[in-house]
Amino acid sequence: MSFLRQDPRSWRQFARALRYRVDKNAIRFTAHTFKPLPPNPEPGSKKLVLFAHYDPLSVVDPYVVHYLREIKALGSEIIFVSGAADLSQDSAKTLDPFCAAIYSQRTLAMDFGSWNLAWQHLQRAGWCLEDFEQLILANDSVYGPLFPLTEMFDSFQGADLYGVTESLEIDQHLQSYFLVFDLNVRTVNFFKRFWKDFRYEVAKQNLIESYEIGLSRRAEAEGLTTVAYIPNSDAQNILSQETEHQFREQVLGREVNNTLYLWDVLISRLRCPFLKTDVAKTNRYGSVQVEKLDKFLNRYTKYPPGLIKDHLARLRKPPSRPS
């Protein structure tokens, strides 16, 4: 537990996580209820979305609103949980047309903690998974959709669990920024058992191994079929043809996170509907394509680059000083 020595604030999170293992009550992590779940879903809703959000400045950025608008258009009911406990009321209002419920929580266990809180609110309200055709776990770590989501959803056939991209980093798994369950007896029971066994993890690496990777491991161990819209093999095959790609020699035949190294290939050649926000925010691997991101997006997609530029500008703006 060296992480506790490094960050004293983690002691509070550790205490909360430990208490949850005893009483299994995530509702008390709710910081604010901006919009409670109604008694019943909207008639005709086919998809249920649990959406995890976090913003260091406690606002909902316009790129997130754009994303939620597109998900809602699929015939979705969205339960939105922000990890920013002091989310602004004005931000919550921008979500009202698209979300069935809006909560903020005291950040714990990142996305999976937010999804677990959404799940418990859903149960408390008496909503049933069986009333929907699909369940989606999503977060705000991506810009998009870059292409119509119907393209991807039309390909989701013949399996139980789908992801946008597959990663072999650490272990083979569907990346959890966007996961889709076809709801049937197997997946409904799996999902219920998954959250019954869920434990809040404070250490990020434990969280990744137990849930980011562990969800795919557990699904396959319990007999669910899993499929990626863009398997790692597809990304590698395309890269083998891209003889001039900046990272070809570094990545070809290696187990890496393609959404960070090969984001441009995923979009331009495989029509990946999402771009990880980290690519534009940090460009940790020094992709030359990021320097001309606007031009790239205008060439291959209809996504408004201004949403990304405005998001980055807001994050980089120095905090205002109190008068």
Disulfide bonds with the S-S distance in Angstrom:
none
